Every structure is written in C-alpha cells, then in structure tokens.
Amino acid sequence: MKYVVYDKSNSNKIVEITRYVKSYKTAAAAKAAITRASKKYIATAGTEVRNGRFYEDYRIDKDPQFIYAVAEFSDYYENLETKVERTNLVTGEKFMESINTPYYCSPSSESYWSM
C-alpha cells in the first residue's frame, strides 16, 4: 500500500512535502513528513520586532499539521480526489480532469498540443 499527503484546505490536492516525493510506503512515514514540515514552518515563522513590539508570524491556518492529512492511495483516488472542469484548447469542448494533472499533460494547455 502507498499513502499520500493531501491539502485539506485546497481542494484535496496532493502535496509534495519533500522534494519529488508524492507517496509514502507507510502512513507513519507520511505523518512524519507532515511533522517535519510543521517544525520547519514553526522555526521559520519566528517573531519579528516592529515599532518596538513583538509580532509572531505564526498562523495556525498555514501550519502543515493542521492543513494536511494522510490517505491511502486508492482511497484518495476513489473518494477524495477533486475533479475540475476545463476547456479543450483545440476543440473548445468542456471536460473533467483531476486537479493533480500537470498543466503540460492537460488538453487545456498549449504545451500539450505543441509536442
């Protein structure tokens, strides 16, 4: 089984937490990646001094541990994946495709038709 990390706040789109990694062998590995991303976010958010007062840049709505979730690969594609409506660039027909489809692989893009 494989597991994916998806963004609950952004149409359930799959997220690359670490570079070029979109799936994990275990749920624990996926959760660990979210935890590492959260710790990195907290460390970089820090505090800032403006006009002699401390301001924290940490926002709970941007912390990975609150906006990301883990799902099993097949469960994600059957139940959670969002479909979006796009227009074919050549024919002008509307069609539905996965939100995770890369732009250059979509018939709605010029790069798809120029290959």
Secondary structure, DSSP 8 states (H G I E B T S, - for coil): --EEEEETTTTTEE--SSTT---BSSHHHHHHHHHHHHHHHHHHH-EEEETTEEEE---GGG-HHHHEEEEEHHHIIIII--EEEEE-TTT--EEEEETTS-GGGSTTSHHHHT-
